């Protein structure tokens, strides 16, 4: 063991000499510690790359109490939202010398604190991660937050949370403003009768997006017609069902805002099935700018949510907190969103 450590130290010395810095500086850079000048950080990384030096993760773990593992906890597999955030998190972990492990913990919502505690105790025994990334809807679950805080696990949340969970590290976009941007786009085109498809009710983003929609409609002097608001589940089937409902109305909407792209695609499918032309007869807007937005026809107007960047930034914030005295203090990062105008929106049909 000592021989392996000596070899590793000698290589670190070579990196220090090539970069013209101390071994301590090399160690701080390779362990992603804060308060190192970016210029020095770059010199050390370039020297390490030139010498093909890869720090031993096991040696780093032995020198301290870290596992250099971050665990991302999600509630479902196969979701574009989850998968895109995972990819961003993986790349960030690779960049920072950590490993990302994924835990699929289904149906934790509504469980007792004892059941949630048991699930996370099992996770900590198996993985012993240095910290946890919580995705929606778990990011906004009071009981999960209580258990992780009780266990002393450092957490970064991704996605909007309510006041009770507005603690620790949070990375999100402004879902509320994004919804306002959608309504402003549609009303600028001349739409007045606008439908809305909600997301899953256990996810905070669904409520925030609907609130933004309602406020923007009122600000435009428009009324939210209850007939034009449909439940949803962030999946294609919910969007299709909503589309069928809208098209059967005596006065259907001229535009529909769906809370994610999968549901927007479902509304488009309902229109195609019934000979309703998009956007000539009905304009449709989604949310996320998922892969389906440019695979469907016509191309979908949507809110671009930087999912890869959300995952990467969450990792950077979490790992940065390991070396900070303020690791448990509240810190909110809001990334930019963008309205992407494509082919599914146009002025309403002339009566």
N, C-alpha and C positions, 0 to 999 in steps of 0.2 A: 504493500500500500504506500509506504513512504517513498519507495523508488519511483512509483508512478507519479506521486505528487512532485518529486524533485524534477522529473522530466517536464512536467507541465509548467513548473516555475521557471525552468531554463528557457522554455519557449516564450513565456511571458516576458522574460528579460530581453530576448531578441526583439520582440515587438516594441518594447520600451525604447531600446537603443535605436531602432530604425525610425521610430516616430519622434525621437528626441524629447521624450517625457519620462517621468518616473514610473516605476513599476506600480506604485499606488494609483497613479492616474490611469494606467492601462486597466487595472483591476476595477476602478470606478466606472470606466467606460463600458467594459465588458459585462459588468453587473448592472448596467443601466441606472446608475445612481444619478441624482439630480445635481444641479449647480456645477456642471462641467461645461466649459465654453464649447460652443458648437464647432469652432475651428479645431480645438484639440480633439474633440470627439471624432471628427472626420479624419484627422491625421492618424489616430490610433486604429480606426477601422480600415483605412487604406493600408497601413503597415501590416495589420493582421491578415488582410486579404492577400497581400503580396507574399507573405511568408506561409500562406495556407494554414494559418493557426486557427484551430477550432477549440474553444475552451471546453474542458470536460464538465458535462453537466453533473455527473456523479461527484466529481471533486468539489465543484461549487457547493453542492448540497451538503457534503461532509463538513465543509468549512463553516457552514451556518445552519440555520434551521429551515431554509427554503427548499422547496421541491422543484422550483422553476417550472411549475405546471399551473396553468390557469384553466378552470373548468367553466364551460359555457352550458348553462342549464336552459333547456327549452321544453315546450309542452307538446310539440308535434313534429313529425318528420315529413319531409317532402314539401314544405312550405317555401315558396320563393322568397318570402320575407326573411324567414329563418336562415335559409341556405345562403342568401346573399350576405347577410351579416356575418355568418360563419366564415365565409371566404375572406372577408376583410379582416376578421379577427385572426385567422390563420396566418395571413401575410404579415400582420403586425407582430405576432408572436415570433415568427421566423426572424424578422428583422431585429427583434430585441433579445433573442437567445432564449426564448421560452417555448414550451410545448403547449398546444391547446388540446384539451380533451373535451369531449361532448357528452353530456348526460341528458338522456331523454327521460324525463320524469313526468309521465302522463297523469292527468286527473288529480293533480295536487290541489286545485281550486276546490274549496268547500270541505277539505279534509280538516280534521282536528289538529290542534297544535302538537299533540303527542304523535300523530301519524306523520306530520311534516317533519318533526324533529327526528323521528326514526329514519325517514328517507334521507335526510341530510347527514345524519350520523353514519349511515351506511356508505354514503358518497365519500365522506371524509376518511373513512377507514380504507376504502378501496384506492382513492386517488391522492389524498392528502394535498389538495391544491393550495397554492398560496393565496388565491382569491377566486371569486366567482363572478361571472357575467350573467345577469338575469335579464331575459327577454320577456316581452309582453306575452301573456297577461300576468306572468309571475312577478314582473317588475313592480306591479301595482298591488300585489297581494299583501295585506296587512299581517297576516299570520306568518307568511314566509319571511317577511321582513323582520318580524319579531324574533323568529327562531334563529335566523342568521346573525342578528345582532347579539342575541343571547349566547350564541356559540363563538362570538368574536371573529367571525369570518368577514374579511374585507370584500365589499361588493361594489360593482358598478352596474347601474340600471340603464337599459336602453329603451327609450320610448317615453311617452308622457305618463306622469304619475300624479296622483292627487296630493293634497296637502299633507296627509298622514305619512306618505312615503317620500316626501320632498326632503330627504336627508341623504348624507353621503354623496356619492358620485352619480351624476345623471348625465346621459348623452341623448339628445333628441333633436327633432326639428320642431318648428312652430306649426303644429297641425292646425291650430286655430286660425292663424293668419293664412295658411295654405288654402283652407276652405273658403275664406273670404275672397282670396284671389280667384278661385274658380267661379264663385257667384258673380264677381265683378266682370269676369270675362264673358259669361253668358248674358248678363244684363246689358253689357256694352254691345252685344250682337243684336239685342232687341228682345230677348226672351223674358217673359213674365210668369209663365206657368211652368215652374221647374220642379221636377221630382227629385227625391233623395232616397238612396238605398243605404240603410245603416249597416254598421259592422257588428261583430259579435259583442253582445252586451257585457261580457266579462272583461272586455278590453277597454282601457281608458281612452285610447285613440278614437274609438267609435263615438264616444260621448263628446269629446273635444271637437271632432270634425262636425258633428251635428250642431253643436253650439255655434261654431263659426258660421255654418250655413244659415242658421236662423237669424243671427245678428245681421249678417250681410243682406239677407232678404228684407228685413225690416228697414235697414238703412237705405235700401233701394226703393222703399215705399211699397213693397210687395208683401203679400200674406202667404204664410206657409199653410197650404191646404193639407189637412190630415190624410186625405185620400191619396196624396202624392208622396207620402212618407211610408216606406216599407221596411220591415225588419230584414236583417241580413246576417250572414255568418262568415263573411270574407271568403266565400267560395262561389264557383261558377253557378251552381244550382240555385243559390239564393238570388243571384242576379237575374237568372232566367225567369224564376218565379215572379220577381218584381216586374220584369219586362212584360210578362204575360198580363199581369194585373193592370199595369199602366195602359196597355194597348186595348184593353177591354172597356175602359172607361168611356162614358159619353163625351167627356172633355179630357182627352189624354194630354199629358204634358207636351211641350215642344222641346224640352231639354231634360236630361236626367244626369244627376251627379251621383255616382256610385263611390262608396267609401274605399274601394280598392279596385285594381285592374281586373282581377278575376271576375268580380261581380259586374263590372262594366262590360266585359266580354260576354257574360251571360245575357245582359240586356240586348246587346247587338245580335246575339243568336236568336232571341225571341223576335226581334224585328225582321231578321232575314227569313225566318220561318213563316212570317205573316205578310211578307211582301212590303214591309215598311222600309223606306230608304233612309239610310244614315249617311250624311247628316241632313239630306234634303227635307225629310219629314220629321226627323227626331235627332237632336244633337245629344251626344253622350260624352261625359268626362269621367275619367277614373282617377286613381291615386296610387302612387308608388313608382311608376314607370318600370314595371316588371317586364320580363322577357316577352310575355304575351302581348304587350302593348305594340310591338313592332312585328309580331308574327301574325296577328289577326289582320283582317281586311274589312273596312279601311283601317289605316293606322290610327291608334288611339290618342286623343288629346288627354293629357294626364298631368298630375303633379309628380315631378321627379324627386324622389326621396333618395339621398345618397347612401344607400344601404351598406355598400362596401366601406364607405368612409365612417359610417356609424359604428360598425364593428371594429375597424382599425382604431378609431379615436377612443372607443371604450377601453381597448387593451392598453393604449398609451396612458390613459388616465389612471387605470387600475395599477399598472406596474409602477408608474411614477409615484403613486401613493404609498407603495411599500417602503420607499426611502424618505418619506416625508413625515414630519411630526404632526401634520394636520391630516393624516390619512382618513380619519373618520368625520372630518368636517364637511359641511354641505358645499358642493361645487357642481354647478350646472353648466353644461356646454350645449349651445344651440347651433347646429349646422344649418347651412342655407338650403332652402328648397327652391324649385323652379317650376313654373308653369310651362309645360311643353305643348305647344299648339300644333296639332297634326290634322288629320282628315275627318274627325268625327264631330266637329263643331262648325256651325254656319248659322247665318240669320234664320229665324223661324220662318216656316212657310207662310205665304201670303194667304189670308183668309179669303 
